[in-house]
């Protein structure tokens, strides 16, 4: 017997999403109701007022500073640091151990590597 306000498509999508999610990660669904979401490691630290686009991956140990803006399709890998008010363009890749400084902008499609010592 169907329940009131039951949406089987939403529940099905939630079950399928959970199957795809590796242990130690969480889904962040956009609060505005759009279908986009981000996969974020539970050990990542997000500052206040961070804006995250659709289909974003944030890996283990990543730190995202206050007020940062992360575009759609961005991948941020292990132990990377994103500074306060930094802007990351769509489809950018931030490699492991890389740093984006405060107020810095990364263009769409760019790849940021760690600085060599």
Secondary structure, 3 states (H helix, E strand, C coil): CCCCCCCHHHHHHHHHHHHHCCCCEEEEECCCCCCCEEEEECCCEECCCCEECCCEEECCCCEECCCCEECCCCEECCCCEECCCCEECCCCEECCCCEECCCCEECCCCEECCCCC
